[in-house]
Amino acid sequence: MTSDGMPPSTHGPGQTKALLAGSAGVRMRTMTARDQILAALPDIEARGADGSFSPQDVVDELRRRRSNLGESTIRTHVVSRMCANAPDTHARTYDDLPHVSDGRYRRG
C-alpha cells in the first residue's frame, strides 16, 4: 500500500492490485472498476446532504485516490453497468446504484 492507503500497482485496464491482510497472511487481490467505485462511495456519500452523488463526484473521488481508471470507464460504470434502473446493454450488469433523480445516484 502507498502512504495514502491506495494499492501500489495496476493489473490490466480498470483493475488494480490491492494487498489484503488475512489470517493466512498478505495476499494480492485484483480490484475491478466496480470494486474501486464501491470502495469510494462511503467518502462520496458523506460529503452530500442526502447521500446521493453524481458521476462527476465519483470521478473526482477516484482521481483523488489516484485510480488508474479512465473517466469514461468510471462514468460508464456509474450510469450503466452499476445502475439498477438502466437498460441492460452490457454482458454483466449490477443493481448497485439506483438512479434517483436527474444525474443523481444513490447506493441501493
Secondary structure by P-SEA (a helix, b strand, c coil): ccccccccccccccbbbbbbbccccbbbbbbcaaaaaaaaaaaaaaacccccccaaaaaaaaaaacccccaaaaaaaaaccccccccccccccccccccccccccccc
